[in-house]
Amino acid sequence: MCVASIVVPVYNVATYLDDCLESLLAQTCADIELICVDDGSTDESGALLDAWATRDRRISVVHKPNGGLSSARNAGIERARGSYVLFVDSDDALEPDAVECLLEAFERTGADVVTFGASCFDGEPTPWLQRCLSPREALFESFSPSILTDEASNPFAWRTAVRLDWLRVDGPLFDEDIRYGEDTVWHFSLYPAAPSVALIPNKLYRYRLGRAGSLMGEHGQGSSQRIADHVSVVEHVFAVWDEKGYLRSWGPELVSWSVDYVLYAALRQAPGEERTQSLNRLAELYRTRCAGILAPRAVQGLLSLLATGSYDGRKAKLAALRWRLWRYGPLDLVQTLLGLGGGRSGSRE
């Protein structure tokens, strides 16, 4: 038994692995275990992990066939023995006092989930990313959808730690069927289920921006694949919330988030068959999932907005701006029109 289990998914990151593990072993709280999951690496990552395990008994290595990031994280959770579990990507790092600060936050707040801040290196973060990684101090003793829609809490599972005994019994694992956006889906499953959630502003994580070949780097703003993947995330979240009964209580808030997450970015994408298909999928989702949670007029308004957005033109832009005005108010709309990038423009992951 240890205080904290740190799960490190590893796939072809031999160049960065030493720096990552050194930062974890240098924690001011030494009562930790590192569960390094080699997810079918084809470079020297697996051998490096085995060598590290011989040097420090706190490191254990799981070698498994490639199954993706969610699969690796779930394998690490299964092996974890700590009171709390957190996740570190194998090209990133933790600040030396990260685990110590997290333990203090869990004890001080009594929360089952703690989400913290992060800083970036090896690149210049966008204004959205800087805001996203800078949560305020807050304690949610019951679920409010504002933790997902208004707080700097999502995405990125690596800035959320969880009490392990609760996670194993009542908390969600990672959806292994999702290739992109798995962190968003996990947070939308995690926060509503958690008895209490704390946000802390401490920047405990160091996020590398400059790694070539990362999934984030492959999804350029406005790309057809990015929009399609965002629609898949929305479909998964709606399915989870419907199954768990959350949709009946907080359906309008989820609809509002989903439009912000997908539609505005989609309308900025060049027209084409891929965009049309994505918008049609979103329209079908609203038809089938929203009839019982929104007034018929509201559902029809969403469908009209999607139909308007199925081609590039003045009407599509006006429709997106009208939605933005209703959702966020006049100040954000003015910032958008002036090209200042109001607080919520663009996509979320």
C-alpha positions as CSV (number, residue, x, y, z in Angstrom):
1,M,0.0,0.0,0.0
2,C,1.2,3.5,-0.8
3,V,-0.3,7.0,-0.8
4,A,-0.4,7.7,-4.5
5,S,-0.3,5.6,-7.7
6,I,1.0,7.4,-10.8
7,V,-0.1,5.7,-14.0
8,V,2.2,6.4,-17.0
9,P,1.0,5.2,-20.4
10,V,4.0,4.6,-22.7
11,Y,4.0,4.3,-26.5
12,N,7.2,5.0,-28.5
13,V,8.5,7.9,-26.4
14,A,12.0,6.7,-25.7
15,T,13.4,10.2,-26.3
16,Y,11.4,11.7,-23.4
17,L,11.0,8.8,-21.0
18,D,14.0,9.5,-18.8
19,D,13.0,13.1,-18.1
20,C,9.5,12.1,-17.3
21,L,10.4,9.3,-14.8
22,E,13.1,11.4,-13.2
23,S,10.5,14.1,-12.4
24,L,8.2,11.5,-10.8
25,L,10.9,9.9,-8.7
26,A,12.0,13.3,-7.4
27,Q,8.7,13.9,-5.7
28,T,8.9,15.4,-2.2
29,C,6.4,12.7,-1.2
30,A,8.4,9.5,-1.6
31,D,5.5,7.2,-0.7
32,I,4.4,6.6,-4.3
33,E,4.3,3.9,-7.0
34,L,4.8,4.3,-10.7
35,I,2.9,2.0,-12.9
36,C,4.4,2.3,-16.4
37,V,2.2,0.6,-19.0
38,D,4.1,-0.2,-22.2
39,D,1.3,-0.2,-24.7
40,G,3.0,-2.2,-27.4
41,S,5.9,0.2,-28.1
42,T,8.1,-0.6,-31.1
43,D,11.0,1.6,-30.1
44,E,13.3,1.2,-27.0
45,S,10.6,2.4,-24.5
46,G,9.9,-1.1,-23.2
47,A,13.6,-1.9,-22.5
48,L,14.1,1.5,-20.9
49,L,11.2,0.9,-18.5
50,D,12.6,-2.5,-17.5
51,A,15.9,-0.9,-16.8
52,W,14.3,1.8,-14.6
53,A,12.4,-0.8,-12.7
54,T,15.6,-2.6,-11.7
55,R,16.9,0.7,-10.3
56,D,13.9,1.7,-8.2
57,R,11.5,-0.7,-6.5
58,R,8.6,1.9,-6.7
59,I,8.4,1.3,-10.5
60,S,6.4,-1.6,-11.9
61,V,6.1,-2.2,-15.7
62,V,3.1,-3.7,-17.5
63,H,3.8,-4.8,-21.1
64,K,0.7,-5.2,-23.2
65,P,-0.3,-5.3,-26.9
66,N,-1.2,-1.9,-28.3
67,G,-4.7,-0.9,-27.3
68,G,-4.5,2.9,-27.1
69,L,-4.3,5.5,-24.4
70,S,-7.5,4.6,-22.6
71,S,-6.6,0.9,-22.6
72,A,-3.2,1.7,-21.0
73,R,-4.7,3.9,-18.4
74,N,-7.3,1.3,-17.5
75,A,-4.6,-1.3,-17.2
76,G,-2.7,1.0,-14.8
77,I,-5.8,1.6,-12.7
78,E,-6.2,-2.2,-12.3
79,R,-2.7,-2.6,-11.0
80,A,-2.8,0.5,-8.7
81,R,-2.4,0.0,-4.9
82,G,-2.4,3.6,-3.7
83,S,-5.0,5.7,-1.9
84,Y,-5.2,8.0,-4.9
85,V,-4.4,7.6,-8.5
86,L,-3.2,10.2,-11.1
87,F,-2.0,10.1,-14.7
88,V,1.1,11.4,-16.3
89,D,1.8,11.2,-20.1
90,S,5.2,9.9,-20.7
91,D,6.5,13.0,-22.5
92,D,5.4,15.3,-19.7
93,A,6.5,15.9,-16.1
94,L,5.3,16.7,-12.6
95,E,6.5,19.6,-10.4
96,P,8.5,18.2,-7.4
97,D,5.8,18.9,-4.9
98,A,2.9,17.8,-7.0
99,V,1.9,14.7,-5.0
100,E,2.4,16.5,-1.7
101,C,0.1,19.3,-2.8
102,L,-2.5,16.8,-4.0
103,L,-2.5,14.9,-0.8
104,E,-3.0,18.1,1.1
105,A,-5.9,19.1,-1.1
106,F,-7.6,15.7,-0.7
107,E,-7.3,15.9,3.1
108,R,-8.3,19.6,3.3
109,T,-11.4,19.3,1.1
110,G,-12.5,15.7,1.7
111,A,-13.1,15.6,-2.1
112,D,-13.1,12.4,-4.1
113,V,-11.7,14.1,-7.2
114,V,-9.2,16.9,-7.4
115,T,-8.5,18.8,-10.6
116,F,-5.4,21.0,-10.7
117,G,-3.5,23.4,-13.0
118,A,-0.6,23.0,-15.4
119,S,2.1,24.9,-17.1
120,C,3.4,24.4,-20.6
121,F,6.9,24.0,-22.0
122,D,8.6,23.3,-25.4
123,G,6.2,25.6,-27.2
124,E,3.9,28.6,-26.8
125,P,0.4,27.8,-25.4
126,T,-2.7,29.4,-27.0
127,P,-4.8,31.8,-24.8
128,W,-7.5,29.1,-24.6
129,L,-5.0,26.5,-23.4
130,Q,-3.6,28.9,-20.8
131,R,-7.1,29.5,-19.5
132,C,-8.0,25.9,-19.6
133,L,-5.0,24.9,-17.5
134,S,-5.7,27.6,-14.8
135,P,-8.6,26.5,-12.6
136,R,-9.7,28.6,-9.7
137,E,-10.1,27.4,-6.1
138,A,-13.5,25.8,-5.8
139,L,-15.3,22.9,-4.0
140,F,-18.4,21.2,-5.5
141,E,-20.1,19.1,-2.8
142,S,-22.7,18.0,-5.3
143,F,-22.7,18.0,-9.1
144,S,-23.4,21.2,-11.1
145,P,-23.0,21.2,-14.9
146,S,-21.2,24.5,-14.5
147,I,-18.1,22.5,-13.5
148,L,-18.0,21.2,-17.1
149,T,-19.4,24.2,-18.9
150,D,-17.9,27.2,-17.0
151,E,-14.9,26.0,-15.1
152,A,-11.3,25.4,-16.3
153,S,-11.7,21.7,-15.6
154,N,-11.8,19.8,-18.9
155,P,-10.3,18.2,-20.9
156,F,-6.9,16.4,-20.0
157,A,-7.2,13.5,-17.6
158,W,-3.6,14.1,-16.6
159,R,-4.6,17.1,-14.5
160,T,-7.2,15.1,-12.4
161,A,-6.5,12.9,-9.5
162,V,-9.1,10.5,-8.0
163,R,-9.6,8.6,-4.8
164,L,-8.9,5.0,-5.9
165,D,-11.4,3.0,-3.8
166,W,-14.3,5.2,-5.0
167,L,-13.1,5.0,-8.6
168,R,-13.0,1.3,-8.6
169,V,-16.5,0.9,-7.1
170,D,-18.5,3.8,-8.5
171,G,-16.3,5.8,-10.8
172,P,-15.9,5.5,-14.6
173,L,-13.0,3.9,-16.4
174,F,-11.8,5.2,-19.7
175,D,-13.8,4.3,-22.8
176,E,-11.5,2.2,-25.0
177,D,-13.6,2.6,-28.1
178,I,-12.7,6.3,-28.5
179,R,-9.6,7.3,-30.4
180,Y,-9.8,11.0,-29.8
181,G,-11.5,13.0,-27.0
182,E,-11.4,10.2,-24.4
183,D,-10.4,12.7,-21.7
184,T,-13.5,14.8,-22.4
185,V,-15.8,11.8,-22.3
186,W,-14.2,10.6,-19.1
187,H,-14.6,13.9,-17.3
188,F,-18.3,14.1,-18.4
189,S,-18.7,10.6,-16.8
190,L,-16.5,11.4,-13.7
191,Y,-17.8,14.7,-12.4
192,P,-21.5,13.9,-12.3
193,A,-20.8,10.6,-10.5
194,A,-18.3,12.0,-7.9
195,P,-19.7,12.8,-4.5
196,S,-17.4,15.8,-4.3
197,V,-15.0,17.6,-6.6
198,A,-12.3,20.1,-5.7
199,L,-10.6,22.5,-8.2
200,I,-7.2,23.9,-7.1
201,P,-5.2,26.6,-8.9
202,N,-1.8,25.0,-8.2
203,K,0.1,24.3,-11.5
204,L,1.5,20.9,-10.6
205,Y,1.9,19.4,-14.1
206,R,4.3,20.3,-16.9
207,Y,2.7,19.8,-20.3
208,R,5.0,19.4,-23.4
209,L,3.6,21.2,-26.4
210,G,6.2,20.4,-29.0
211,R,6.2,16.6,-29.6
212,A,5.8,15.6,-33.2
213,G,3.3,12.8,-33.9
214,S,1.1,13.5,-30.9
215,L,-2.6,13.1,-31.5
216,M,-3.3,16.8,-30.5
217,G,-0.8,17.9,-33.2
218,E,-2.6,15.8,-35.9
219,H,-5.9,17.6,-35.5
220,G,-5.5,21.1,-37.0
221,Q,-8.2,23.7,-36.3
222,G,-11.1,23.2,-38.7
223,S,-9.9,19.9,-40.2
224,S,-12.6,17.6,-41.4
225,Q,-11.3,14.8,-39.2
226,R,-11.3,17.0,-36.1
227,I,-14.9,18.0,-36.6
228,A,-15.9,14.4,-37.1
229,D,-14.1,13.3,-34.0
230,H,-15.8,16.1,-32.0
231,V,-19.2,14.8,-33.1
232,S,-18.1,11.4,-32.0
233,V,-17.2,12.8,-28.5
234,V,-20.7,14.5,-28.3
235,E,-22.4,11.2,-29.3
236,H,-20.5,9.3,-26.6
237,V,-21.3,11.9,-23.9
238,F,-25.0,12.0,-24.8
239,A,-25.1,8.2,-24.6
240,V,-23.4,8.1,-21.2
241,W,-25.7,10.8,-19.8
242,D,-28.8,9.2,-21.2
243,E,-27.8,5.8,-19.7
244,K,-27.0,7.3,-16.3
245,G,-30.1,9.5,-16.1
246,Y,-28.1,12.8,-16.2
247,L,-29.8,13.9,-19.4
248,R,-33.1,14.3,-17.7
249,S,-31.7,16.6,-15.1
250,W,-29.1,18.6,-17.1
251,G,-30.1,18.1,-20.7
252,P,-30.3,21.7,-21.8
253,E,-26.8,22.4,-20.4
254,L,-25.4,19.5,-22.3
255,V,-27.0,20.7,-25.5
256,S,-25.5,24.1,-25.0
257,W,-22.1,22.7,-24.4
258,S,-22.3,20.4,-27.4
259,V,-23.2,23.3,-29.8
260,D,-20.3,25.3,-28.4
261,Y,-18.0,22.2,-28.7
262,V,-18.8,21.4,-32.3
263,L,-20.9,23.7,-34.3
264,Y,-19.1,27.0,-34.2
265,A,-15.8,25.3,-35.2
266,A,-17.7,23.3,-37.9
267,L,-19.1,26.5,-39.5
268,R,-15.5,27.8,-39.8
269,Q,-14.4,24.7,-41.7
270,A,-14.4,24.7,-45.4
271,P,-17.6,23.3,-46.9
272,G,-17.5,19.8,-48.2
273,E,-19.0,16.3,-47.9
274,E,-17.2,15.6,-44.6
275,R,-18.5,18.7,-42.9
276,T,-22.0,18.0,-44.1
277,Q,-21.9,14.4,-42.8
278,S,-20.7,15.6,-39.4
279,L,-23.5,18.2,-39.2
280,N,-26.1,15.6,-40.3
281,R,-24.9,13.3,-37.5
282,L,-25.3,16.1,-35.0
283,A,-28.8,16.9,-36.3
284,E,-29.8,13.2,-35.9
285,L,-28.4,13.2,-32.4
286,Y,-30.6,16.2,-31.4
287,R,-33.6,14.6,-33.1
288,T,-33.3,11.4,-31.2
289,R,-31.9,12.6,-27.8
290,C,-33.4,16.0,-27.3
291,A,-37.1,15.5,-27.9
292,G,-37.8,14.8,-24.3
293,I,-35.5,17.3,-22.7
294,L,-36.0,20.5,-24.8
295,A,-39.1,22.3,-25.9
296,P,-40.0,21.4,-29.5
297,R,-39.3,24.9,-30.6
298,A,-35.8,24.7,-29.2
299,V,-35.1,21.4,-30.9
300,Q,-36.4,22.9,-34.2
301,G,-34.2,25.9,-33.7
302,L,-31.1,23.7,-33.4
303,L,-32.0,21.7,-36.4
304,S,-32.6,24.9,-38.4
305,L,-29.2,26.1,-37.3
306,L,-27.6,22.9,-38.5
307,A,-29.4,23.0,-41.8
308,T,-28.3,26.6,-42.3
309,G,-24.7,25.6,-41.5
310,S,-24.6,22.9,-44.1
311,Y,-23.1,25.2,-46.6
312,D,-20.7,28.1,-46.4
313,G,-22.2,31.5,-46.7
314,R,-23.6,34.6,-45.0
315,K,-26.6,32.8,-43.4
316,A,-24.3,30.2,-41.8
317,K,-22.1,32.9,-40.2
318,L,-25.1,34.9,-39.0
319,A,-26.7,31.7,-37.5
320,A,-23.4,31.0,-35.6
321,L,-23.2,34.5,-34.3
322,R,-26.9,34.5,-33.2
323,W,-26.2,31.4,-31.2
324,R,-23.1,32.9,-29.7
325,L,-25.0,36.1,-28.7
326,W,-27.7,34.0,-27.0
327,R,-25.2,31.7,-25.3
328,Y,-22.6,34.1,-24.0
329,G,-23.9,37.7,-24.3
330,P,-23.0,40.8,-26.2
331,L,-19.4,41.3,-24.9
332,D,-18.3,38.0,-26.3
333,L,-20.0,38.6,-29.6
334,V,-18.2,42.0,-30.0
335,Q,-14.9,40.3,-29.2
336,T,-15.6,37.7,-31.9
337,L,-16.6,40.3,-34.5
338,L,-13.4,42.3,-33.8
339,G,-11.3,39.2,-34.2
340,L,-10.2,39.2,-30.5
341,G,-11.0,35.6,-30.0
342,G,-13.7,35.8,-27.2
343,G,-13.3,33.6,-24.3
344,R,-14.9,30.5,-25.8
345,S,-14.1,30.5,-29.5
346,G,-12.9,27.3,-31.2
347,S,-12.8,23.7,-30.2
348,R,-12.1,22.3,-26.8
349,E,-9.7,19.4,-27.5
